[in-house]
Amino acid sequence: MLRMVFPVMAFLLVTGCGKVAELANQTRTVAAPREQVFAKMFGDGSAFAGLPLVTNGGSTRLYELVAEKGEPGFAQLVPKERPDAYKVKVAVAMEIPREAHLIYSVDDGALATGLKFTFEELAPDRTRVAFTIDELSGDDAKGLAVNRFALQKVARDALDKLDDFEEVKEPR
């Protein structure tokens, strides 16, 4: 199973590097039910299909990939600025239908960055999606720069799927 996941994650890391534009925290309101919006952005066709599903900490859906030094594919996931790293974890927690939080960490949190999507039901047919970028944290945070771009590609792809819904202007 991990042999199939490593190429997918490596592809995400490589393909995310080509985009220069930075994502910014943003909020959009669309005319669709919360569950429908969540499914469109993070359903079966998303980048997380195939990741092992683990349930702990009360999460309704937590996908997690943990790669340790010496395992096939580890070299593609570890930041080159951290050659002595021993573990890389990609966790995707999706608390349906409230939020999706993508976290990339090295050495059990020595470095961490992530993205967070929150889905707020304003009415049965209206959903506010808020997107925020977690700051890099830990020692030598610049080591995650390339991997942050990969996460941002995932975010761009998810946010682009919001274009399939009619946007609703909220009163000011």
Disulfide bonds with the S-S distance in Angstrom:
none
